[in-house]
Amino acid sequence: MIHREFLRRATIRVLAAILLLVGSRTQAADPASSVTVLIAYHSVSGNTEKMAQGVAEGAKAVSGTKVIVKRVGDVATDDLLSSDAIIVGSPVYFGNMSGEVKTFFDNWLLKFAVFRDFKMRNKVGGAFATGASISNGKELTMLAILEAMLVNQMIIVGGGGAFGASATTGPDSPGIDEKELTAARELGKRVTEVAIMTKHGSPK
Ligand SMILES: Cc1cc2nc3c(=O)[nH]c(=O)nc-3n(C[C@H](O)[C@H](O)[C@H](O)COP(=O)(O)O)c2cc1C
């Protein structure tokens, strides 16, 4: 009798262990827990491109994330529609986003037709910028990008800095330093985390 009870309990324990193992494996490889993040940028002298790479590293650090990095001019309608989150980067041109990035957003209506019916609604958005001077438009540029996303009924988030990640690239602080790259990675990670929350719910 005691022997039979022992066997019954041992069987239950083994079955429970198997179920736990199968459950954790399914979760780790579950494609449903992944998101697609599009990083779109404009860059002439490479600074904003370097920040885009940092943003991509941060997004990739979140397991299971699919990351697409493209220049704004190479983005196709399907890139926008298939993404759960979009992070847009621009150099500061006269205190605002560059013409290329503005044209990209204008094309959300004129070319991609995603503005109509709010096809970008509830996707997550973030911004990054590089500018030559410490205070000559980086925050305004990020806000302008976020404004365009708000008009499209996206959910906007910061990361790296309050409004996104930015870097100063002029003679006082040429290029992108490690601190600025860290901010870029933080932005990529935060936007991805929020995209996962909006798509799959927040972790318990
Ligand atoms: C047409 C033009 C206008 C610019 N206007 C500003 C500006 O208003 N404020 C600023 O801080 N930098 C300004 N810059 C500098 C760029 O924003 C800066 O060099 C940036 O890092 C360039 O990015 P990229 O290397 O990705 O092309 C301007 C550069 C250009 C070419």
The ligand as an SDF file (V2000), in Angstrom:
LIG
                    3D

 31 33  0  0  0  0  0  0  0  0999 V2000
   21.3940   72.1600  -44.0920 C   0  0  0  0  0  0  0  0  0  0  0  0
   21.8930   71.9180  -42.7040 C   0  0  0  0  0  0  0  0  0  0  0  0
   21.3100   72.5600  -41.6500 C   0  0  0  0  0  0  0  0  0  0  0  0
   21.7330   72.3270  -40.3460 C   0  0  0  0  0  0  0  0  0  0  0  0
   21.1140   72.9650  -39.3150 N   0  0  0  0  0  0  0  0  0  0  0  0
   21.4700   72.6860  -38.0390 C   0  0  0  0  0  0  0  0  0  0  0  0
   20.7840   73.2810  -36.9520 C   0  0  0  0  0  0  0  0  0  0  0  0
   19.8600   74.0680  -37.1160 O   0  0  0  0  0  0  0  0  0  0  0  0
   21.1670   72.9550  -35.6930 N   0  0  0  0  0  0  0  0  0  0  0  0
   22.1980   72.0920  -35.4480 C   0  0  0  0  0  0  0  0  0  0  0  0
   22.5000   71.8220  -34.2800 O   0  0  0  0  0  0  0  0  0  0  0  0
   22.8780   71.4920  -36.4740 N   0  0  0  0  0  0  0  0  0  0  0  0
   22.5250   71.7690  -37.7580 C   0  0  0  0  0  0  0  0  0  0  0  0
   23.1770   71.1470  -38.8020 N   0  0  0  0  0  0  0  0  0  0  0  0
   24.2180   70.1500  -38.5060 C   0  0  0  0  0  0  0  0  0  0  0  0
   23.6990   68.7180  -38.5830 C   0  0  0  0  0  0  0  0  0  0  0  0
   22.4830   68.5690  -37.9120 O   0  0  0  0  0  0  0  0  0  0  0  0
   24.6960   67.7600  -37.9390 C   0  0  0  0  0  0  0  0  0  0  0  0
   25.9470   67.8700  -38.5460 O   0  0  0  0  0  0  0  0  0  0  0  0
   24.2110   66.3170  -38.0050 C   0  0  0  0  0  0  0  0  0  0  0  0
   24.8650   65.5290  -37.0620 O   0  0  0  0  0  0  0  0  0  0  0  0
   24.3820   65.7200  -39.3840 C   0  0  0  0  0  0  0  0  0  0  0  0
   23.8760   64.4160  -39.3810 O   0  0  0  0  0  0  0  0  0  0  0  0
   24.4200   63.2860  -40.3720 P   0  0  0  0  0  0  0  0  0  0  0  0
   25.8780   63.0870  -40.0990 O   0  0  0  0  0  0  0  0  0  0  0  0
   23.6330   62.0800  -40.0050 O   0  0  0  0  0  0  0  0  0  0  0  0
   24.1600   63.7540  -41.7580 O   0  0  0  0  0  0  0  0  0  0  0  0
   22.7870   71.4020  -40.1070 C   0  0  0  0  0  0  0  0  0  0  0  0
   23.3970   70.7570  -41.1950 C   0  0  0  0  0  0  0  0  0  0  0  0
   22.9510   70.9920  -42.4640 C   0  0  0  0  0  0  0  0  0  0  0  0
   23.5940   70.2670  -43.6270 C   0  0  0  0  0  0  0  0  0  0  0  0
  1  2  1  0
  2  3  1  0
  2 30  2  0
  3  4  2  0
  4  5  1  0
  4 28  1  0
  5  6  2  0
  6  7  1  0
  6 13  1  0
  7  8  2  0
  7  9  1  0
  9 10  1  0
 10 11  2  0
 10 12  1  0
 12 13  2  0
 13 14  1  0
 14 15  1  0
 14 28  1  0
 15 16  1  0
 16 17  1  0
 16 18  1  0
 18 19  1  0
 18 20  1  0
 20 21  1  0
 20 22  1  0
 22 23  1  0
 23 24  1  0
 24 25  2  0
 24 26  1  0
 24 27  1  0
 28 29  2  0
 29 30  1  0
 30 31  1  0
M  END
$$$$
